[in-house]
Amino acid sequence: MKVDRDPGRPIRHLEWRVRLLGVGAVLALAGMYFDAGWMVNAAIGVLLISFVLRFLPGGDEPVADDD
């Protein structure tokens, strides 16, 4: 299996992956601060969802209208 590292390749679901990464990081930090194991587990779940998004097929990127 070859990993495509071409700089021109489309990055699927990047906005959602970044958002979920932020939510997961905040949940993890809050869970560590409040010593809440359920919150840390929720953060791990959110981060796993953002990881899985990498492998989902992406649709065509919308084309910008240059009017």
Summary of the structure (lengths in Angstrom):
residues: 67
radius of gyration: 16.1
end to end distance: 41.6
largest distance: 53.6
contacts: 129
relative contact order: 0.18
helix: 60%
strand: 0%
